[in-house]
Amino acid sequence: MRATIDRIEAGRLLPAEDLARLGLAPRRMLRIVLETIDGEDEISITEMNAQGGAFAHLALEPDLYSDSDLIRRNEDFIR
């Protein structure tokens, strides 16, 4: 899995001794790219969508088309 944290202060991520070793000021703005290498906690896109609930409202929506609509539309096309 890969994620990006954009514009975060270096001092919020690293202790002072690591900042000094890397030559970074505590208020220096960073973009951090996180990438897991072991794959243990990765989930599929489908699982992510289900857990996020972004499409949960679709369960409350009526179906826009049924099989009978498809048949009716094809019969009109054939005529």
C-alpha positions in Angstrom: 0.0 0.0 0.0 1.2 3.5 -0.7 0.1 6.8 0.9 1.3 10.4 0.8 1.2 12.9 3.6 1.6 16.3 2.0 3.0 19.4 3.9 3.8 18.2 7.4 6.4 19.8 9.7 9.5 17.7 10.1 9.4 18.3 13.9 6.1 16.5 14.1 7.5 13.3 12.7 11.1 13.0 13.9 12.9 13.5 17.2 15.4 16.4 17.5 18.5 14.1 17.1 17.1 12.6 13.9 16.4 16.1 12.5 19.9 17.3 13.3 21.4 14.2 11.7 19.4 14.8 8.5 20.0 18.5 8.5 16.3 19.4 8.8 14.9 22.3 10.8 11.9 21.3 12.9 9.6 23.7 11.0 10.7 22.5 7.6 7.7 21.3 5.5 7.9 17.8 4.1 6.0 15.5 1.8 6.2 12.0 3.1 5.5 8.9 0.9 4.7 5.9 2.9 4.9 2.5 1.3 4.5 -0.8 3.1 6.9 -3.5 2.2 5.6 -6.5 4.1 2.0 -6.6 2.7 0.6 -7.8 6.1 -1.9 -5.0 6.6 -3.0 -4.4 3.0 -6.6 -4.6 2.0 -8.2 -4.8 -1.4 -9.8 -1.8 -3.0 -13.2 -3.4 -2.6 -12.6 -3.9 1.2 -11.5 -0.3 1.4 -14.6 1.0 -0.3 -16.8 -1.2 2.0 -15.1 0.0 5.1 -15.2 3.6 4.1 -19.0 3.5 3.4 -18.8 5.8 0.4 -21.3 3.7 -1.5 -23.5 2.7 1.4 -26.2 5.1 0.2 -26.7 3.0 -3.0 -28.4 0.3 -0.9 -31.2 2.8 -0.3 -31.6 3.8 -3.9 -34.1 2.0 -6.2 -32.8 0.1 -9.1 -32.8 2.4 -12.2 -33.3 -0.4 -14.7 -34.6 -3.9 -14.4 -34.3 -6.9 -16.7 -37.7 -6.1 -18.2 -36.5 -2.6 -19.2 -33.6 -4.2 -21.0 -35.9 -6.5 -22.9 -38.4 -3.8 -23.8 -35.6 -1.5 -25.1 -34.2 -4.3 -27.3 -37.6 -5.1 -28.7 -38.0 -1.5 -29.7 -34.7 -1.5 -31.4 -35.5 -4.7 -33.4 -38.8 -3.3 -34.7 
